[in-house]
Amino acid sequence: MLTQTQQFPPRYEHRLDLSICTLTIERPGNDPLVLTPKGEAALIGRLAQFPPRGDLYQLKAPVEFVDPAKPDDIAAVLQKFPAKVGGL
């Protein structure tokens, strides 16, 4: 989702939804553990132009991951995930 946050100079907030992503943990001798986000998971970029051209995006908040078979047990937490989006 793209939202204009300031008219002049133009500034934007771009939200990339990560709720559909999965986290796979390889375990030697066992099947991989596939985890899904427990709640909202999003990367936020604050931009001066769109589309982004190598802009830094940050997690909106830490993301808790659970095994879908045990949705009440948090198996992992992603604290930081800085990512550059767009550009070369």
N, CA, C and O of each residue as an XYZ file, in Angstrom:
352
protein
N       0.849     -1.160      0.000
C       0.000      0.000      0.000
C       0.900      1.229      0.000
O       1.886      1.277      0.736
N       0.578      2.194     -0.795
C       1.327      3.441     -0.900
C       0.444      4.579     -0.399
O      -0.696      4.741     -0.835
N       0.998      5.367      0.534
C       0.262      6.495      1.106
C       1.122      7.743      1.000
O       2.304      7.718      1.344
N       0.531      8.839      0.523
C       1.269     10.097      0.512
C       1.143     10.701      1.900
O       0.032     10.917      2.384
N       2.282     10.978      2.551
C       2.281     11.495      3.924
C       2.561     12.986      3.987
O       2.317     13.618      5.015
N       3.073     13.562      2.892
C       3.392     14.985      2.859
C       3.220     15.485      1.435
O       3.636     14.831      0.478
N       2.596     16.664      1.304
C       2.305     17.215     -0.013
C       3.549     17.809     -0.673
O       3.873     17.477     -1.814
N       4.249     18.699      0.059
C       5.415     19.351     -0.531
C       6.506     19.493      0.512
O       6.250     20.031      1.589
N       7.697     19.036      0.233
C       8.000     18.160     -0.891
C       7.283     16.827     -0.719
O       6.997     16.421      0.407
N       6.995     16.152     -1.805
C       6.240     14.906     -1.679
C       7.005     13.855     -0.864
O       8.201     13.644     -1.065
N       6.300     13.213      0.043
C       6.845     12.111      0.843
C       5.786     11.010      0.853
O       4.585     11.279      0.841
N       6.259      9.766      0.875
C       5.359      8.623      0.803
C       5.744      7.592      1.851
O       6.893      7.526      2.290
N       4.771      6.796      2.239
C       5.026      5.615      3.053
C       4.534      4.420      2.243
O       3.378      4.366      1.823
N       5.434      3.468      2.036
C       5.107      2.275      1.251
C       5.162      1.075      2.183
O       6.166      0.847      2.858
N       4.080      0.310      2.218
C       3.965     -0.856      3.100
C       3.955     -2.121      2.257
O       3.129     -2.281      1.359
N       4.899     -3.028      2.568
C       4.935     -4.333      1.911
C       4.454     -5.377      2.905
O       5.067     -5.569      3.955
N       3.366     -6.047      2.580
C       2.781     -7.050      3.467
C       3.585     -8.342      3.415
O       3.779     -8.918      2.344
N       4.055     -8.799      4.580
C       4.802    -10.047      4.678
C       3.981    -11.154      5.337
O       4.510    -12.223      5.642
N       2.701    -10.903      5.554
C       1.860    -11.880      6.268
C       1.748    -13.213      5.539
O       1.443    -14.232      6.157
N       1.993    -13.214      4.228
C       1.877    -14.458      3.465
C       3.209    -15.200      3.363
O       3.286    -16.264      2.748
N       4.262    -14.634      3.970
C       5.569    -15.283      3.870
C       5.670    -16.441      4.867
O       4.890    -16.534      5.814
N       6.630    -17.306      4.636
C       6.928    -18.382      5.579
C       8.411    -18.340      5.908
O       9.212    -17.817      5.134
N       8.764    -18.880      7.035
C      10.147    -18.992      7.476
C      10.450    -20.473      7.579
O       9.786    -21.190      8.327
N      11.450    -20.946      6.833
C      11.806    -22.369      6.841
C      13.143    -22.542      7.542
O      14.136    -21.917      7.169
N      13.162    -23.384      8.548
C      14.380    -23.681      9.293
C      14.793    -25.101      8.953
O      14.077    -26.061      9.237
N      15.970    -25.213      8.336
C      16.513    -26.534      7.989
C      17.070    -27.182      9.250
O      17.800    -26.547     10.012
N      16.722    -28.450      9.467
C      17.192    -29.189     10.641
C      17.815    -30.501     10.170
O      17.098    -31.395      9.720
N      19.154    -30.630     10.269
C      19.815    -31.862      9.814
C      19.201    -33.099     10.475
O      19.025    -33.148     11.692
N      18.882    -34.089      9.651
C      18.310    -35.328     10.164
C      16.818    -35.267     10.444
O      16.221    -36.279     10.811
N      16.204    -34.101     10.278
C      14.762    -33.929     10.507
C      14.148    -33.188      9.323
O      14.857    -32.607      8.501
N      12.839    -33.218      9.252
C      12.149    -32.417      8.246
C      12.332    -30.937      8.576
O      12.490    -30.583      9.744
N      12.314    -30.069      7.563
C      12.409    -28.629      7.833
C      11.207    -28.173      8.660
O      10.112    -28.723      8.542
N      11.425    -27.178      9.481
C      10.359    -26.568     10.273
C       9.876    -25.340      9.501
O      10.651    -24.413      9.270
N       8.610    -25.326      9.104
C       8.044    -24.219      8.341
C       7.126    -23.425      9.269
O       6.146    -23.946      9.801
N       7.470    -22.153      9.445
C       6.737    -21.279     10.365
C       6.032    -20.173      9.594
O       6.470    -19.774      8.515
N       4.934    -19.685     10.162
C       4.183    -18.584      9.564
C       4.062    -17.446     10.586
O       4.124    -17.690     11.791
N       3.889    -16.206     10.113
C       3.727    -15.092     11.050
C       2.452    -15.247     11.875
O       1.415    -15.677     11.371
N       2.556    -14.884     13.163
C       1.394    -14.998     14.050
C       0.439    -13.820     13.884
O      -0.765    -13.974     14.087
N       0.928    -12.705     13.537
C       0.079    -11.517     13.377
C       0.526    -10.723     12.176
O       0.969    -11.276     11.169
N       0.404     -9.427     12.298
C       0.800     -8.539     11.209
C       2.311     -8.613     10.982
O       3.093     -8.646     11.932
N       2.692     -8.636      9.753
C       4.104     -8.611      9.369
C       4.228     -7.687      8.168
O       3.650     -7.947      7.112
N       4.985     -6.607      8.334
C       5.087     -5.638      7.243
C       6.438     -4.940      7.259
O       7.022     -4.688      8.313
N       6.913     -4.638      6.064
C       8.077     -3.778      5.886
C       7.560     -2.398      5.495
O       6.657     -2.273      4.669
N       8.146     -1.359      6.100
C       7.724      0.015      5.840
C       8.901      0.793      5.263
O      10.010      0.762      5.797
N       8.638      1.488      4.168
C       9.627      2.379      3.573
C       9.082      3.788      3.551
O       7.934      4.019      3.172
N       9.917      4.731      3.962
C       9.546      6.144      3.900
C      10.333      6.748      2.736
O      11.562      6.813      2.763
N       9.598      7.185      1.719
C      10.193      7.493      0.427
C      10.003      8.944      0.010
O       9.041      9.607      0.397
N      10.952      9.413     -0.793
C      10.827     10.729     -1.422
C      10.324     10.583     -2.853
O       9.903     11.565     -3.465
N      10.365      9.372     -3.389
C       9.890      9.111     -4.745
C       9.346      7.682     -4.812
O       9.665      6.829     -3.983
N       8.522      7.460     -5.821
C       8.003      6.115     -6.058
C       8.035      5.880     -7.559
O       7.614      6.757     -8.313
N       8.508      4.751     -8.019
C       8.909      3.573     -7.247
C      10.224      3.792     -6.490
O      10.996      4.694     -6.816
N      10.469      2.945     -5.467
C      11.696      3.082     -4.687
C      12.934      2.811     -5.543
O      12.897      2.031     -6.495
N      14.014      3.468     -5.183
C      15.280      3.305     -5.924
C      16.397      2.983     -4.950
O      17.302      3.790     -4.736
N      16.326      1.802     -4.364
C      17.331      1.397     -3.386
C      17.053      1.936     -1.997
O      17.970      2.059     -1.185
N      15.800      2.258     -1.714
C      15.424      2.804     -0.404
C      15.413      1.720      0.665
O      15.132      0.554      0.385
N      15.724      2.124      1.901
C      15.758      1.196      3.027
C      14.360      1.031      3.623
O      13.679      2.014      3.916
N      13.949     -0.205      3.795
C      12.679     -0.552      4.441
C      13.007     -1.250      5.757
O      14.004     -1.966      5.858
N      12.157     -1.036      6.769
C      12.341     -1.641      8.089
C      11.053     -2.368      8.478
O       9.973     -2.047      7.984
N      11.185     -3.351      9.371
C       9.985     -4.008      9.902
C       9.147     -2.990     10.659
O       9.685     -2.135     11.363
N       7.845     -3.080     10.515
C       6.950     -2.198     11.266
C       7.076     -2.502     12.753
O       7.062     -1.591     13.581
N       7.198     -3.775     13.091
C       7.357     -4.249     14.467
C       7.970     -5.639     14.393
O       7.901     -6.279     13.344
N       8.572     -6.128     15.486
C       9.072     -7.508     15.470
C       7.952     -8.478     15.076
O       6.787     -8.277     15.418
N       8.333     -9.532     14.350
C       7.349    -10.496     13.845
C       7.526    -11.830     14.566
O       8.613    -12.407     14.571
N       6.449    -12.307     15.169
C       6.453    -13.616     15.832
C       6.037    -14.677     14.818
O       5.092    -14.489     14.052
N       6.766    -15.801     14.829
C       6.468    -16.914     13.930
C       6.045    -18.131     14.746
O       6.589    -18.403     15.816
N       5.064    -18.856     14.215
C       4.543    -20.052     14.887
C       4.473    -21.213     13.908
O       4.424    -21.028     12.692
N       4.471    -22.396     14.466
C       4.185    -23.606     13.700
C       2.668    -23.633     13.541
O       1.962    -23.572     14.548
N       2.137    -23.721     12.326
C       0.680    -23.723     12.153
C      -0.027    -24.808     12.972
O      -1.199    -24.653     13.315
N       0.673    -25.905     13.288
C       0.072    -26.964     14.099
C       0.021    -26.579     15.580
O      -0.726    -27.185     16.348
N       0.806    -25.576     15.988
C       0.853    -25.101     17.379
C       0.781    -23.572     17.390
O       1.764    -22.917     17.736
N      -0.347    -23.004     17.024
C      -0.432    -21.555     16.841
C      -0.264    -20.723     18.114
O      -0.091    -19.508     18.022
N      -0.310    -21.332     19.283
C      -0.143    -20.580     20.531
C       1.304    -20.555     21.012
O       1.630    -19.818     21.942
N       2.178    -21.351     20.393
C       3.582    -21.434     20.794
C       4.464    -20.656     19.820
O       4.599    -21.039     18.658
N       5.059    -19.573     20.293
C       5.937    -18.770     19.449
C       7.263    -19.509     19.301
O       7.946    -19.782     20.288
N       7.616    -19.827     18.065
C       8.823    -20.605     17.787
C      10.013    -19.713     17.446
O      11.158    -20.111     17.659
N       9.764    -18.517     16.922
C      10.848    -17.612     16.536
C      10.307    -16.189     16.470
O       9.114    -15.962     16.268
N      11.225    -15.234     16.648
C      10.866    -13.818     16.523
C      11.901    -13.148     15.633
O      13.103    -13.239     15.883
N      11.428    -12.479     14.599
C      12.294    -11.714     13.715
C      12.309    -10.285     14.244
O      11.311     -9.570     14.152
N      13.456     -9.871     14.804
C      13.565     -8.560     15.432
C      13.832     -7.451     14.407
O      13.234     -6.377     14.468
N      14.738     -7.730     13.469
C      15.131     -6.731     12.478
C      15.226     -7.399     11.110
O      15.601     -8.567     11.003
N      14.890     -6.663     10.086
C      15.029     -7.153      8.726
C      15.144     -5.950      7.786
O      14.255     -5.702      6.973
N      16.259     -5.199      7.907
C      16.420     -4.074      6.998
C      16.597     -4.581      5.577
O      17.354     -5.521      5.337
N      15.906     -3.966      4.646
C      15.966     -4.413      3.253
C      15.953     -3.200      2.326
O      15.185     -2.258      2.521
N      16.817     -3.244      1.318
C      16.794     -2.199      0.292
C      15.868     -2.674     -0.820
O      15.939     -3.820     -1.263
N      15.000     -1.773     -1.258
C      14.003     -2.120     -2.269
C      14.209     -1.226     -3.492
O      14.365     -0.011     -3.377
N      14.204     -1.857     -4.655
C      14.341     -1.127     -5.905
C      15.789     -0.826     -6.217
O      16.687     -1.146     -5.439
N      16.004     -0.216     -7.347
C      17.368      0.132     -7.755
C      18.168     -1.073     -8.183
O      17.632     -2.168     -8.355
N      19.452     -0.861     -8.351
C      20.357     -1.935     -8.759
C      21.204     -2.383     -7.607
O      22.030     -3.283     -7.761
